[in-house]
Amino acid sequence: GLGPVVIFASGESAASVLDSVTITGGVALRGGGVLVDGASPTLLRNRIVRNRAHRQGSGIYLAASSALLRNNLIADN
């Protein structure tokens, strides 16, 4: 697709949880799979695979974030 698959950019806290999903096929400038900017969500047990970014963070891009990532597979990005 065009743009990140998942975006957290509205100040989401650790209470915003993304759990056990496959994130694939994203194409973006930054954060093809997951873009986190100015938010701190919790990402658990996800598969972040086969995404692309033209500049940074093909799988996941974090900016101004204290996101918690635990037991995620991030591969082939």
Disulfide bonds with the S-S distance in Angstrom:
none
